[in-house]
């Protein structure tokens, strides 16, 4: 299984001198060993942990990068190294949104699942926006996934992810709504 580090910076400022590098471990199934690279040599520098603090500017100019290896807690198998430098840490990014099945009947409810988010500083907030013309967007809600109740007209939706330092705006998707059916009962004679 591929393990990719994602970064977490000092939550008080984006200009921190230190960067907290964290390896994704959602199921707590791995232990991580962190390494410092000097040319082609790998030197162990950290206890086993999900994260490591590194200076934004290396204290030792001979440091050429860093690496992390994962060890499965259950079977003790060790991954290959994942190499990175401070400059190569992943930017905040979300995958493309996929539109749910369309069109929807008037008055129905739809759930739009937010796409996977990677990189950034690990701390994320979400803002969903909607638009009736696909140009001018307005605030809708602050959830990772969007629940739209009582659909009454077609609209476009997009999600903005913010990690305090950076933002990433998704593509927009259209949710089409069929016209309301107006039914009046015929006169009974």
Buried (B, 14 or more C-beta within 10 A) or exposed (E): EEBEBBBBBBBEEEEBEEBBBBBBBEEEEBBBBBBBBEEEEBEEBBEEBBBBBBEEEBEEEEBBBBBBBBBEEEEEEEBEBBBBEBEEBEEBBBEEBEBEEEBBEBEBEBEBEBBEBBBBBBEBEBBBBBBEEEEEBEEBBEEBEBEBEEBEEBBBBBBBBBBBBBEBBBBBBEBEBBEEEEEEEEEEE
